[in-house]
């Protein structure tokens, strides 16, 4: 359990450092620069380091530490609750940033800046985690350094099935995100954390359950077993297709491409009860009759 305690301390140390980075950059930078660059970089750094450490615990913990996947899943849920509360609006996920662009909530320059910041943040997170593992503070990290020399692909099924799994995870994740994005933070944070935990538990045996192109790139693209194009299909195109399907199903269209709703008919938001309409017509009928009598009684020229 000593090794697990060290990992937990590292995870919350990273959260604290990234939170301090967010507060400092918020004071020093303009709101636009902070929102597009610093916030996304800090969020991606926090997400990448925590997910890599948790992935190590999931792989080594059952036989190296004597604890089951329930421990890692509990930590995953708690960390995503902390992430949702501390990210300050950052997505740390390229498909989420592209979704905001397609919804016309972000312009092209801001979206490109977010994608660059997310790539830099995940790359920095990977470097920080590798440095932390090299210190070999626990036997987990010693074992991780030994197996990292010959890491294998996270794809443990056929290529088409793997792309379908990542796309389905992305589809469900974005559908929940779209449904809850207008809700209060106290509502959507635990629901989204539970969704990520469930999807990770379900899809991990097949693809590692990333459904985040930036995170998957630094975590598994360098491993042997599949080509670069295989990884692109599964971890880039799969989540992107899932996001587009969720957006189309939820909105009925993709606002950046076309305005017309392709799936749902446009109906009036407010419905008037039939009884009220009938009463209104009966009330207007005597008035129309009086107007008609008045016009008939007028002398003709």
C-alpha positions as a Python dict, from the first residue, in 0.01 Angstrom:
ca = {
    (1, 'X'): (0, 0, 0),
    (2, 'X'): (300, 231, 39),
    (3, 'X'): (340, 244, -340),
    (4, 'X'): (-27, 329, -384),
    (5, 'X'): (2, 612, -130),
    (6, 'X'): (298, 757, -322),
    (7, 'X'): (95, 750, -645),
    (8, 'X'): (-202, 918, -478),
    (9, 'X'): (26, 1188, -335),
    (10, 'X'): (174, 1245, -682),
    (11, 'X'): (-171, 1276, -840),
    (12, 'X'): (-289, 1540, -596),
    (13, 'X'): (46, 1720, -614),
    (14, 'X'): (-4, 1754, -989),
    (15, 'X'): (-357, 1888, -935),
    (16, 'X'): (-225, 2146, -688),
    (17, 'X'): (58, 2260, -917),
    (18, 'X'): (-176, 2295, -1216),
    (19, 'X'): (-427, 2487, -1008),
    (20, 'X'): (-153, 2728, -900),
    (21, 'X'): (-47, 2763, -1266),
    (22, 'X'): (-405, 2847, -1365),
    (23, 'X'): (-440, 3114, -1096),
    (24, 'X'): (-104, 3273, -1179),
    (25, 'X'): (-166, 3281, -1554),
    (26, 'X'): (-517, 3418, -1498),
    (27, 'X'): (-364, 3718, -1323),
    (28, 'X'): (-84, 3778, -1571),
    (29, 'X'): (-251, 3704, -1906),
    (30, 'X'): (-545, 3853, -2093),
    (31, 'X'): (-873, 3659, -2078),
    (32, 'X'): (-841, 3549, -2440),
    (33, 'X'): (-485, 3422, -2403),
    (34, 'X'): (-567, 3252, -2077),
    (35, 'X'): (-877, 3078, -2217),
    (36, 'X'): (-714, 2954, -2536),
    (37, 'X'): (-360, 2874, -2421),
    (38, 'X'): (-281, 2869, -2049),
    (39, 'X'): (-604, 2709, -1932),
    (40, 'X'): (-590, 2432, -2193),
    (41, 'X'): (-220, 2369, -2134),
    (42, 'X'): (-267, 2334, -1758),
    (43, 'X'): (-572, 2111, -1803),
    (44, 'X'): (-397, 1885, -2056),
    (45, 'X'): (-90, 1860, -1833),
    (46, 'X'): (-306, 1761, -1536),
    (47, 'X'): (-512, 1512, -1735),
    (48, 'X'): (-214, 1347, -1904),
    (49, 'X'): (-3, 1294, -1590),
    (50, 'X'): (-295, 1160, -1386),
    (51, 'X'): (-415, 924, -1661),
    (52, 'X'): (-65, 786, -1724),
    (53, 'X'): (-14, 719, -1354),
    (54, 'X'): (-356, 555, -1325),
    (55, 'X'): (-289, 346, -1636),
    (56, 'X'): (31, 222, -1472),
    (57, 'X'): (-161, 127, -1156),
    (58, 'X'): (-423, -60, -1360),
    (59, 'X'): (-160, -261, -1546),
    (60, 'X'): (76, -339, -1257),
    (61, 'X'): (-144, -309, -949),
    (62, 'X'): (-331, -644, -966),
    (63, 'X'): (-15, -857, -961),
    (64, 'X'): (242, -606, -830),
    (65, 'X'): (39, -449, -550),
    (66, 'X'): (-233, -695, -469),
    (67, 'X'): (-527, -463, -539),
    (68, 'X'): (-791, -498, -807),
    (69, 'X'): (-914, -264, -1079),
    (70, 'X'): (-1180, -128, -842),
    (71, 'X'): (-911, 83, -671),
    (72, 'X'): (-798, 240, -998),
    (73, 'X'): (-1156, 299, -1112),
    (74, 'X'): (-1239, 468, -780),
    (75, 'X'): (-935, 691, -821),
    (76, 'X'): (-1037, 762, -1181),
    (77, 'X'): (-1385, 874, -1073),
    (78, 'X'): (-1249, 1094, -793),
    (79, 'X'): (-987, 1249, -1019),
    (80, 'X'): (-1240, 1335, -1289),
    (81, 'X'): (-1457, 1496, -1024),
    (82, 'X'): (-1155, 1703, -921),
    (83, 'X'): (-1073, 1776, -1287),
    (84, 'X'): (-1428, 1892, -1358),
    (85, 'X'): (-1422, 2121, -1055),
    (86, 'X'): (-1076, 2266, -1121),
    (87, 'X'): (-1040, 2281, -1502),
    (88, 'X'): (-1211, 2624, -1512),
    (89, 'X'): (-1380, 2553, -1845),
    (90, 'X'): (-1089, 2380, -2019),
    (91, 'X'): (-1167, 2067, -2219),
    (92, 'X'): (-816, 1915, -2254),
    (93, 'X'): (-965, 1714, -2541),
    (94, 'X'): (-931, 1804, -2913),
    (95, 'X'): (-1272, 1660, -3006),
    (96, 'X'): (-1443, 1882, -2747),
    (97, 'X'): (-1267, 2190, -2888),
    (98, 'X'): (-1370, 2090, -3242),
    (99, 'X'): (-1725, 2042, -3120),
    (100, 'X'): (-1728, 2397, -2983),
    (101, 'X'): (-1603, 2520, -3321),
    (102, 'X'): (-1876, 2332, -3509),
    (103, 'X'): (-2135, 2475, -3269),
    (104, 'X'): (-2007, 2827, -3359),
    (105, 'X'): (-1905, 2880, -2996),
    (106, 'X'): (-1538, 2930, -3088),
    (107, 'X'): (-1368, 3079, -3395),
    (108, 'X'): (-1099, 2913, -3604),
    (109, 'X'): (-804, 3098, -3447),
    (110, 'X'): (-913, 3020, -3091),
    (111, 'X'): (-975, 2654, -3179),
    (112, 'X'): (-631, 2621, -3340),
    (113, 'X'): (-471, 2778, -3032),
    (114, 'X'): (-655, 2535, -2805),
    (115, 'X'): (-541, 2235, -3010),
    (116, 'X'): (-180, 2353, -2997),
    (117, 'X'): (-202, 2410, -2620),
    (118, 'X'): (-355, 2065, -2570),
    (119, 'X'): (-75, 1903, -2770),
    (120, 'X'): (190, 2093, -2574),
    (121, 'X'): (21, 2013, -2242),
    (122, 'X'): (-3, 1640, -2307),
    (123, 'X'): (356, 1631, -2433),
    (124, 'X'): (473, 1811, -2120),
    (125, 'X'): (266, 1578, -1904),
    (126, 'X'): (423, 1273, -2067),
    (127, 'X'): (774, 1415, -2008),
    (128, 'X'): (699, 1499, -1643),
    (129, 'X'): (555, 1153, -1578),
    (130, 'X'): (854, 980, -1741),
    (131, 'X'): (1089, 1187, -1524),
    (132, 'X'): (887, 1100, -1213),
    (133, 'X'): (896, 729, -1302),
    (134, 'X'): (1273, 744, -1355),
    (135, 'X'): (1318, 826, -985),
    (136, 'X'): (1173, 481, -905),
    (137, 'X'): (1017, 591, -577),
    (138, 'X'): (812, 269, -562),
    (139, 'X'): (840, -84, -699),
    (140, 'X'): (553, 5, -934),
    (141, 'X'): (774, 257, -1109),
    (142, 'X'): (1067, 15, -1122),
    (143, 'X'): (849, -241, -1300),
    (144, 'X'): (702, 29, -1525),
    (145, 'X'): (1049, 137, -1638),
    (146, 'X'): (1135, -224, -1724),
    (147, 'X'): (824, -292, -1931),
    (148, 'X'): (822, 53, -2092),
    (149, 'X'): (1130, -38, -2296),
    (150, 'X'): (918, -279, -2502),
    (151, 'X'): (564, -145, -2470),
    (152, 'X'): (299, -303, -2688),
    (153, 'X'): (-7, -158, -2856),
    (154, 'X'): (-325, -99, -2656),
    (155, 'X'): (-533, -234, -2945),
    (156, 'X'): (-634, -590, -2850),
    (157, 'X'): (-900, -649, -3114),
    (158, 'X'): (-948, -605, -3487),
    (159, 'X'): (-880, -261, -3630),
    (160, 'X'): (-1240, -195, -3735),
    (161, 'X'): (-1376, -309, -3400),
    (162, 'X'): (-1121, -92, -3215),
    (163, 'X'): (-1222, 215, -3418),
    (164, 'X'): (-1588, 134, -3348),
    (165, 'X'): (-1519, 103, -2973),
    (166, 'X'): (-1336, 437, -2954),
    (167, 'X'): (-1603, 601, -3170),
    (168, 'X'): (-1883, 464, -2951),
    (169, 'X'): (-1711, 584, -2633),
    (170, 'X'): (-1666, 929, -2788),
    (171, 'X'): (-2028, 929, -2907),
    (172, 'X'): (-2166, 853, -2558),
    (173, 'X'): (-1924, 1094, -2389),
    (174, 'X'): (-2016, 1383, -2618),
    (175, 'X'): (-2386, 1305, -2600),
    (176, 'X'): (-2375, 1333, -2220),
    (177, 'X'): (-2159, 1645, -2248),
    (178, 'X'): (-2406, 1812, -2485),
    (179, 'X'): (-2699, 1723, -2263),
    (180, 'X'): (-2537, 1859, -1946),
    (181, 'X'): (-2338, 2157, -2075),
    (182, 'X'): (-2605, 2407, -1964),
    (183, 'X'): (-2648, 2243, -1623),
    (184, 'X'): (-2497, 2359, -1297),
    (185, 'X'): (-2144, 2239, -1222),
    (186, 'X'): (-2265, 2043, -918),
    (187, 'X'): (-2484, 1835, -1151),
    (188, 'X'): (-2267, 1767, -1455),
    (189, 'X'): (-1931, 1704, -1284),
    (190, 'X'): (-2023, 1376, -1104),
    (191, 'X'): (-2238, 1256, -1396),
    (192, 'X'): (-1956, 1312, -1646),
    (193, 'X'): (-1703, 1151, -1411),
    (194, 'X'): (-1929, 847, -1374),
    (195, 'X'): (-1970, 830, -1753),
    (196, 'X'): (-1592, 836, -1810),
    (197, 'X'): (-1540, 570, -1541),
    (198, 'X'): (-1803, 341, -1692),
    (199, 'X'): (-1668, 382, -2047),
    (200, 'X'): (-1313, 318, -1929),
    (201, 'X'): (-1417, 3, -1746),
    (202, 'X'): (-1611, -125, -2048),
    (203, 'X'): (-1374, -40, -2333),
    (204, 'X'): (-1030, -72, -2172),
    (205, 'X'): (-981, -444, -2263),
    (206, 'X'): (-1020, -357, -2632),
    (207, 'X'): (-844, -22, -2690),
    (208, 'X'): (-734, 119, -2355),
    (209, 'X'): (-1039, 350, -2360),
    (210, 'X'): (-877, 685, -2438),
    (211, 'X'): (-1143, 859, -2660),
    (212, 'X'): (-909, 1159, -2645),
    (213, 'X'): (-677, 1196, -2948),
    (214, 'X'): (-412, 1402, -2766),
    (215, 'X'): (-393, 1164, -2470),
    (216, 'X'): (-384, 855, -2692),
    (217, 'X'): (-105, 1004, -2904),
    (218, 'X'): (142, 1041, -2618),
    (219, 'X'): (35, 722, -2440),
    (220, 'X'): (37, 460, -2713),
    (221, 'X'): (151, 588, -3054),
    (222, 'X'): (516, 507, -2978),
    (223, 'X'): (440, 144, -2887),
    (224, 'X'): (498, -141, -3129),
    (225, 'X'): (229, -368, -3264),
    (226, 'X'): (43, -133, -3499),
    (227, 'X'): (138, 120, -3763),
    (228, 'X'): (95, 495, -3732),
    (229, 'X'): (-202, 486, -3971),
    (230, 'X'): (-366, 216, -3759),
    (231, 'X'): (-338, 439, -3453),
    (232, 'X'): (-475, 735, -3652),
    (233, 'X'): (-782, 537, -3757),
    (234, 'X'): (-857, 413, -3407),
    (235, 'X'): (-761, 704, -3183),
    (236, 'X'): (-815, 1006, -3409),
    (237, 'X'): (-1078, 921, -3668),
    (238, 'X'): (-1284, 700, -3434),
    (239, 'X'): (-1339, 969, -3165),
    (240, 'X'): (-1391, 1237, -3429),
    (241, 'X'): (-1663, 1030, -3599),
    (242, 'X'): (-1825, 964, -3260),
    (243, 'X'): (-1830, 1336, -3181),
    (244, 'X'): (-1987, 1423, -3517),
    (245, 'X'): (-2254, 1154, -3473),
    (246, 'X'): (-2339, 1279, -3122),
    (247, 'X'): (-2360, 1640, -3243),
    (248, 'X'): (-2581, 1547, -3538),
    (249, 'X'): (-2813, 1336, -3321),
    (250, 'X'): (-2843, 1600, -3048),
    (251, 'X'): (-2868, 1912, -3265),
    (252, 'X'): (-3023, 1765, -3577),
    (253, 'X'): (-2756, 1946, -3777),
    (254, 'X'): (-2399, 2074, -3761),
    (255, 'X'): (-2430, 2455, -3733),
    (256, 'X'): (-2091, 2532, -3893),
    (257, 'X'): (-2187, 2337, -4207),
    (258, 'X'): (-2558, 2411, -4250),
    (259, 'X'): (-2840, 2582, -4067),
    (260, 'X'): (-3126, 2354, -4169),
    (261, 'X'): (-3229, 2089, -3917),
    (262, 'X'): (-3192, 1756, -4094),
    (263, 'X'): (-3345, 1526, -3833),
    (264, 'X'): (-3613, 1715, -3642),
    (265, 'X'): (-3900, 1930, -3765),
    (266, 'X'): (-3911, 2284, -3636),
    (267, 'X'): (-4203, 2321, -3398),
    (268, 'X'): (-4319, 2613, -3191),
    (269, 'X'): (-4162, 2617, -2850),
    (270, 'X'): (-4488, 2726, -2685),
    (271, 'X'): (-4813, 2536, -2731),
    (272, 'X'): (-5152, 2702, -2683),
    (273, 'X'): (-5421, 2476, -2535),
    (274, 'X'): (-5714, 2405, -2768),
    (275, 'X'): (-5970, 2517, -2509),
    (276, 'X'): (-5802, 2856, -2482),
    (277, 'X'): (-5798, 2895, -2862),
    (278, 'X'): (-6173, 2809, -2884),
    (279, 'X'): (-6258, 3055, -2607),
    (280, 'X'): (-6057, 3325, -2778),
    (281, 'X'): (-6242, 3267, -3107),
    (282, 'X'): (-6581, 3279, -2934),
    (283, 'X'): (-6485, 3604, -2763),
    (284, 'X'): (-6381, 3761, -3094),
    (285, 'X'): (-6692, 3649, -3284),
    (286, 'X'): (-6938, 3911, -3136),
    (287, 'X'): (-6679, 4179, -3198),
    (288, 'X'): (-6652, 4082, -3565),
    (289, 'X'): (-7033, 4084, -3592),
    (290, 'X'): (-7057, 4436, -3447),
    (291, 'X'): (-6795, 4557, -3691),
    (292, 'X'): (-6993, 4402, -3975),
    (293, 'X'): (-7320, 4569, -3865),
    (294, 'X'): (-7147, 4906, -3833),
    (295, 'X'): (-7003, 4884, -4182),
    (296, 'X'): (-7350, 4790, -4326),
    (297, 'X'): (-7523, 5083, -4153),
    (298, 'X'): (-7290, 5342, -4306),
    (299, 'X'): (-7452, 5550, -4588),
    (300, 'X'): (-7330, 5484, -4939),
    (301, 'X'): (-7198, 5770, -5148),
}
